[in-house]
Amino acid sequence: MEIFYFGCYKRTGHYVWKTDMFMLGVDPDLMLEHYDTKLPPFDNDEQFIAQPWRLKIGYSALAWWDRSVDVRPGSNSIIFVDNLEIDPHDILRLAKNKFPHIMKRIPELKILEIMIE
């Protein structure tokens, strides 16, 4: 199962990261960067309320407003997993396992109901 983190790592600037914290760069097939600021909860800009998604590109996503590194209002984090059946709580557990250095700075996320793109 493929998993990616989109957001800040050690400094401001939002990028897509692999589990070894190697920056993925722009992937013309996935275009994960396209989802920047589009997936966190629309009606609430409070941090750490996570919106789960099922995306037509074949990935599930868990997105939240995150100003723990970058304090600008549009700062967000997203976990992408190439599995449309995965439960959002399992995405969170997987993220804590695969991106511990990122997730340790994030308080417990409140997970909302799944949205479908």
Secondary structure, DSSP 8 states (H G I E B T S, - for coil): --EEEEE-SSSS--EEE-TT--B----TTT-GGGGTTTSS-TT---BTEEEEEE-TTS-EEEEEE--SS--STT-EEEEEES-SS--HHHHHHHHHHH-HHHHTTS---EE---EE-
